[in-house]
Amino acid sequence: MLHDILMILIGLIIGAIIGFIVARTMMKKYLKKNPPINEKMIEAMMTSMGRKPSQKQVNQVMKQMNRYM
C-alpha cells in the first residue's frame, strides 16, 4: 500500500519535471521564431517618446532583448 503511493508520487514528480522541461523548450523555440517585439515596434516606441532613433540604437535594444530570451 505505502509502496504504491510512493510510486504514484514519484511518477507525478518525474512527469511534472519532464513536462516543465518540454514546455520550456517549446516556448523558447516558438519565441525565437516569432519574437514578441521587432525593430519596427522599437522604432515606433522610441518615436512616440519624442526621439528619432538611429539604426544603431535600435540594434542595441534588440541585442538587449535577445540576451534575455
Wavefront OBJ file of the C-alpha trace (Angstrom):
o trace
v 0.000 0.000 0.000
v 2.677 2.510 1.011
v 4.859 1.308 -1.860
v 2.076 2.022 -4.368
v 1.506 5.538 -3.045
v 5.236 6.278 -3.196
v 5.434 5.033 -6.790
v 2.487 7.249 -7.794
v 4.055 10.302 -6.136
v 7.435 9.640 -7.749
v 5.732 9.214 -11.130
v 3.865 12.507 -10.719
v 7.026 14.377 -9.733
v 9.020 12.954 -12.648
v 6.137 13.731 -15.048
v 5.937 17.312 -13.816
v 9.684 17.817 -14.272
v 9.663 16.351 -17.789
v 6.559 18.381 -18.691
v 8.200 21.587 -17.475
v 11.366 20.949 -19.483
v 9.433 20.113 -22.669
v 7.129 23.142 -22.309
v 10.093 25.463 -21.686
v 11.956 24.135 -24.735
v 8.894 24.505 -26.964
v 8.246 28.040 -25.706
v 11.859 29.108 -26.340
v 11.672 27.703 -29.866
v 8.361 29.493 -30.506
v 9.663 32.831 -29.217
v 12.790 32.516 -31.347
v 10.648 32.025 -34.490
v 8.048 34.647 -33.533
v 9.662 37.317 -31.377
v 7.159 39.332 -29.376
v 8.798 42.614 -30.393
v 10.607 43.569 -33.581
v 12.637 46.507 -34.857
v 9.622 48.397 -36.204
v 7.926 48.208 -32.802
v 11.049 49.537 -31.085
v 11.287 52.417 -33.572
v 7.615 53.275 -33.026
v 8.058 53.180 -29.250
v 11.105 55.466 -29.331
v 9.399 57.842 -31.774
v 6.333 58.044 -29.515
v 8.652 59.036 -26.664
v 9.772 62.003 -28.750
v 13.109 60.901 -30.164
v 14.152 59.717 -33.580
v 16.152 56.515 -33.068
v 19.159 55.695 -35.183
v 19.646 52.171 -36.508
v 22.482 51.692 -34.009
v 20.164 52.448 -31.081
v 17.531 50.066 -32.431
v 20.148 47.327 -32.817
v 21.355 47.876 -29.239
v 17.828 47.493 -27.890
v 17.283 44.351 -29.987
v 20.522 42.828 -28.654
v 19.420 43.533 -25.093
v 16.018 41.953 -25.769
v 17.588 38.840 -27.326
v 20.037 38.430 -24.460
v 17.164 37.848 -22.043
v 15.321 35.350 -24.252
l 1 2 3 4 5 6 7 8 9 10 11 12 13 14 15 16 17 18 19 20 21 22 23 24 25 26 27 28 29 30 31 32 33 34 35 36 37 38 39 40 41 42 43 44 45 46 47 48 49 50 51 52 53 54 55 56 57 58 59 60 61 62 63 64 65 66 67 68 69
